Amino acid sequence: MQVPFADLHQQYLDLKPEMDAAIASVIARSSFIRGPDVERFEQDFATALGSAHCVSCGNGTDALYIAMVGLGVQPGDEVIVPAMSWISTSETVSQAGARPVFCDIDPVTYTLDPAHLSGLITARTVGIIPVHLYGQPADMDPILETAQSHGLWVIEDSAQAHLAQYKSRTAGTMGTCATFSFYPGKNLGAMGDAGAIVTDDAALADRMAMFARHGGLKKHDHRIEGINSRMDGLQAAILSVKLPHLQDWTRARQAIAARYGAGLGNAGSLTLPRVRDDCASVWHLYTVQHENRDALQKALAAAGIATTVNYPRGMPFMPAYAGLGYTAADLPVCAAMQDRILCLPIFSEMSDAHVAYTIQTLQRLDAEGL
Ligand SMILES: *Cc1c(COP(=O)(O)O)cnc(C)c1O
């Protein structure tokens, strides 16, 4: 049996009539950049999260950059980010002129460990970007408390956490603002690049929208210099077809995670992901740890099961950040985890047979002593 890591085409086939009609409608109206489809999606996405404003943009990386510009990040500023994330979280800090300061992660939940925050805050620190990694919210209460007591902003990088829950609050509604990606493989994915920022702060939303759209909200009214980072009409129309299904797709991911948890709990070679009692993960990724990760990945591939490693290097240990001089001793949890993590297939269209076969294969490999 072949188990793919994801099946974007199946999701399209499931919604084909609606999807084709939405795309044809955008083409018929030549509504290619922003326009009514984008405005509608912005409203619907803000409503789905319970946020006052949604500012769409080109992708989830731009969303982080635009948010930091909107928050007034200046050269010389420092921004605290978790050591384990996709590089967008840290590269945009530099892009905004500031310096990323890496914080180690919690060994159980893989998200930014609030216990290390106060040791990293200096007179130059302006903000914190917790990442809701793999779909589980970061431990926001202590993060927000620390931010508040030091006068820092908080951007929730929610690219992997559409509709995730933290103590009955939705990921993306707790910080100063939150960024989302609609990259095709994300839990809510477009058919190309797209991103958004949500916030309850109307003035911040205006500054971000202005910056993303050449410095003006009306044509030829450039109040500042900006960039070109807009959502296009096709992506918005596609996302609007998908958004009403997101809750069901999330439940499907949660059911698969529950089956993995029940089916693999006794496989001693695997460390399974854990969700805090007061959180609901949306399982963007199901990330296990294994002492002999590379061999396990190879054995699974030989059995037809696709896996990925997200991510094989914590950001501070990438060549891009060699100049900052971080060593494994500075961020021991991230350093240990990067060689052990493996992401199993999890996607809402995954069949029961796929899940059963993946569990059975992992059980066999565990019994064989791998
Ligand atoms: C995907 C991702 C991003 C970037 O989103 P793009 O739309 O690909 O630019 C940022 N942060 C995290 C945590 C992500 O997973």
PDBQT file of the ligand as one rigid body, heavy atoms in Angstrom, charges set to zero:
ROOT
HETATM    1  C1  LIG A 401       4.238  28.093   6.248  1.00  0.00    +0.000 C 
HETATM    2  C2  LIG A 401       4.760  28.895   7.373  1.00  0.00    +0.000 A 
HETATM    3  C3  LIG A 401       5.073  30.262   7.236  1.00  0.00    +0.000 A 
HETATM    4  C4  LIG A 401       5.157  30.953   5.904  1.00  0.00    +0.000 C 
HETATM    5  O1  LIG A 401       4.045  30.918   5.116  1.00  0.00    +0.000 OA
HETATM    6  P1  LIG A 401       4.187  31.074   3.513  1.00  0.00    +0.000 P 
HETATM    7  O2  LIG A 401       2.767  31.303   3.104  1.00  0.00    +0.000 OA
HETATM    8  O3  LIG A 401       4.768  29.833   2.974  1.00  0.00    +0.000 OA
HETATM    9  O4  LIG A 401       5.042  32.267   3.249  1.00  0.00    +0.000 OA
HETATM   10  C5  LIG A 401       5.436  30.969   8.362  1.00  0.00    +0.000 A 
HETATM   11  N1  LIG A 401       5.506  30.378   9.568  1.00  0.00    +0.000 NA
HETATM   12  C6  LIG A 401       5.237  29.072   9.739  1.00  0.00    +0.000 A 
HETATM   13  C7  LIG A 401       5.313  28.489  11.108  1.00  0.00    +0.000 C 
HETATM   14  C8  LIG A 401       4.861  28.283   8.648  1.00  0.00    +0.000 A 
HETATM   15  O5  LIG A 401       4.617  26.979   8.829  1.00  0.00    +0.000 OA
ENDROOT
TORSDOF 0
